[in-house]
Amino acid sequence: MKRSPGSRKAASLPELTHQRLNMYALAAAASGASLLALVQPAEGKIIYRPANIQLMNQNQVFLDMNHDGTNDFSFYGMSVSRRSISTFGFRLTASPAAQGNGIWGMESNEHTSCAARVQKGTRIGQKRRFESNRVVLFDWSGGPNGGTAYCPWAGKNGTAYLGLKFTVKGKTHFGWARLKVEFFNGAGVVLTGYAYETIANKAIVAGATADADASSAVLSPVPRPAPASEPVTLGTLAMGFPRIAIWRREESASELR
């Protein structure tokens, strides 16, 4: 005897399947929330500007680190060489141009504080000694009867860095200035670039032109279909976001083999 169409009962999914589907929905929601939490804009970055500025015999040279119209530092260099009487005198100083600014200094000689000759890769931050007054990069003079040389930049050719700190709206930022020095026929010093960290109180590495944190921001990968060798099952999805993350790592490892 055939049953009439009206006598049929609606088919229902097993209770276990209902539970798994509910767990899958919760896992998908958690995954979406985790993705939104991970995709956040990186805060701050290093601002770098190349330059080609002569510092010797140019009267006073000012440096505006963040180009806000306020001078942050100044340089004053003098170079005198008289071959006829075998005498020379080279002197270069740097000064903070605003209150709260400073230049990484070191031990003082009998004249004044010296500017540290910072090597590339050195960390410039709060624990350094910053001088709020004028510092000397080199003070080097000589003649027939001898001469004197003060501060670590004197007589050293090549590129090195000044460690700097300056204030923006009352907050401290760290930076560097790169100088190329040549002592041959006189003293030539060129400011070849400078940079600063936009995050207040965050240290910067001498020579760094890009913020490591900003360039390596970790974003959650966009979900993609499982490879044919290991399909994503309802049971895997029901286990939630942690199991999905494990599967992704396993998949990445298989791709490298």
C-alpha positions in Angstrom: 0.0 0.0 0.0 1.4 3.3 -1.0 1.5 6.2 1.4 0.1 9.5 0.4 2.5 12.4 0.2 0.9 14.1 3.1 1.7 11.3 5.4 5.5 11.8 5.1 7.4 13.2 8.1 10.0 15.8 7.7 13.5 14.3 7.9 15.6 15.5 10.8 19.4 15.5 11.2 20.8 13.5 14.1 21.4 15.4 17.3 25.2 14.9 17.1 25.2 16.6 13.7 23.3 19.5 15.1 25.9 19.9 17.9 28.7 19.8 15.4 27.1 22.4 13.2 26.6 24.6 16.3 30.2 24.2 17.2 31.3 25.0 13.7 29.3 28.2 13.8 31.0 29.2 17.1 34.4 28.3 15.7 33.8 30.4 12.5 32.8 33.4 14.7 35.9 33.0 16.8 38.1 32.7 13.7 36.6 35.9 12.3 37.1 37.7 15.6 40.7 36.5 15.8 41.4 37.7 12.2 40.0 41.2 13.0 42.2 41.3 16.2 45.3 40.4 14.2 44.8 42.7 11.3 45.7 45.9 13.1 47.7 48.8 11.6 51.3 49.0 12.7 52.0 52.0 14.9 54.8 54.3 14.1 57.7 54.1 11.7 61.1 55.5 11.0 61.2 58.6 8.8 64.5 58.7 6.8 65.7 61.5 4.6 68.9 61.4 2.5 70.9 64.6 2.4 74.1 66.1 0.9 74.9 69.1 3.1 78.4 70.5 3.6 79.1 71.4 7.2 82.5 72.9 7.2 83.0 76.7 6.5 79.3 77.2 5.9 78.6 79.4 8.9 75.8 77.8 11.0 73.9 74.9 9.5 70.5 74.0 11.0 68.8 70.6 11.0 65.0 70.3 11.2 64.6 66.5 11.9 60.8 66.2 11.2 60.4 69.2 8.9 57.9 70.9 11.2 59.5 74.3 10.7 61.4 74.2 14.0 65.2 73.8 14.0 66.2 70.9 16.2 70.0 71.0 15.9 72.8 73.2 14.5 76.4 72.6 13.3 79.3 75.0 13.1 82.5 73.9 11.3 85.8 75.7 10.6 88.7 74.4 8.6 92.0 76.3 8.1 95.1 74.9 6.5 98.2 76.9 5.6 100.8 74.8 3.8 103.2 77.6 3.6 103.8 77.6 7.3 102.6 74.0 7.9 99.7 74.8 10.2 96.1 73.6 10.3 93.1 73.8 12.5 89.8 71.8 12.1 86.9 72.2 14.5 83.3 71.0 14.2 80.6 71.4 16.9 76.9 70.4 17.2 74.3 72.0 19.4 70.7 71.4 20.4 68.6 74.2 18.9 65.6 73.7 21.2 64.9 73.0 24.9 64.7 69.3 25.7 66.9 68.3 22.7 70.2 66.5 23.2 73.2 64.9 21.5 74.8 61.7 22.6 77.9 62.8 24.4 80.8 61.1 26.2 83.7 62.1 28.5 84.6 65.7 28.4 88.1 67.1 27.8 89.4 70.3 29.4 87.5 72.4 26.8 84.0 71.0 26.5 81.9 67.8 26.1 82.6 65.6 23.1 80.0 64.0 20.8 80.1 60.2 20.7 81.2 58.7 17.4 78.4 56.1 17.0 78.8 53.1 14.8 76.1 51.7 12.5 73.8 49.2 14.3 74.2 50.9 17.7 71.0 51.3 19.7 70.1 55.0 20.5 67.6 55.4 23.3 66.8 56.5 26.8 69.8 54.9 28.5 72.4 56.9 26.5 74.0 60.1 27.8 72.6 63.1 26.0 74.1 66.5 26.3 71.8 69.5 26.3 74.6 71.9 25.4 77.1 72.2 22.6 79.3 69.2 22.0 82.6 69.0 19.9 83.0 66.4 17.2 86.6 67.2 16.7 89.1 70.0 17.6 92.3 69.3 15.9 95.2 71.7 15.2 98.9 71.4 14.5 102.0 73.3 13.4 105.7 73.1 13.3 106.0 72.7 17.0 103.3 70.0 17.4 99.6 70.0 17.8 96.6 68.8 19.7 93.5 66.7 19.0 90.3 66.5 21.0 87.3 64.3 20.8 86.8 60.9 19.1 86.0 62.2 15.6 89.4 63.9 15.2 91.7 62.4 12.5 89.2 59.6 11.6 88.0 59.3 8.1 84.9 57.5 7.1 81.2 57.4 8.0 79.8 57.5 11.5 76.6 58.7 13.3 75.5 61.2 15.9 72.9 60.0 18.4 70.1 62.5 18.8 67.0 63.1 20.8 64.5 65.9 20.2 61.0 66.9 21.4 57.8 67.0 19.4 54.8 68.5 21.2 56.5 67.8 24.5 57.3 64.2 23.7 60.8 62.7 23.2 61.9 61.1 19.9 65.2 59.5 19.1 67.1 59.8 15.8 70.5 59.8 14.1 72.5 61.9 11.7 75.0 60.3 9.4 78.2 62.2 8.7 81.0 61.4 6.2 84.3 62.8 7.3 87.5 63.2 5.2 90.7 64.6 6.6 93.0 65.1 3.5 93.5 68.6 2.1 91.7 70.1 5.0 88.6 68.8 6.7 85.5 67.9 4.8 82.3 66.8 6.5 79.1 66.0 4.7 75.7 65.3 6.3 74.5 62.4 4.1 71.2 61.5 5.9 69.2 61.5 9.0 66.3 59.7 10.5 64.0 59.5 13.5 61.5 57.2 15.1 57.9 58.5 15.1 56.9 56.6 18.3 57.8 58.7 21.3 60.4 57.3 23.6 61.1 54.3 21.3 64.8 53.6 20.6 66.2 53.7 17.1 69.2 51.9 15.6 71.9 54.0 14.0 71.6 53.6 10.3 68.1 52.1 10.3 65.9 53.5 7.5 62.8 51.4 8.1 61.0 50.4 11.3 61.4 46.6 11.8 58.0 46.4 13.7 56.2 48.2 10.9 57.7 46.2 8.1 57.2 42.8 9.7 53.6 43.2 10.9 52.0 39.8 11.2 48.7 39.4 9.5 46.5 36.3 9.7 46.5 34.5 6.4 43.3 34.4 4.4 41.6 31.0 4.8 41.9 28.8 1.7 40.6 25.4 0.7 42.3 22.4 2.1 44.8 20.5 -0.1 43.4 17.3 -1.7 45.6 15.2 0.5 43.9 16.4 3.7 40.4 17.8 3.3 38.9 19.8 6.0 36.2 17.7 7.6 33.2 18.8 9.7 34.8 17.3 12.7 38.0 19.4 12.2 35.9 22.6 11.8 33.9 21.7 14.9 37.0 21.5 17.0 37.3 25.3 16.5 40.0 27.8 15.5 42.9 26.2 17.4 42.6 23.0 15.3 42.3 25.0 12.1 45.5 26.9 13.0 47.3 23.5 13.5 46.1 22.3 10.2 47.4 25.4 8.5 50.8 24.9 10.1 50.9 21.3 8.9 49.9 22.4 5.4 52.7 25.0 5.3 55.2 22.4 6.5 54.1 20.0 3.8 54.5 22.7 1.1 58.1 23.2 2.2 59.0 19.6 1.9 
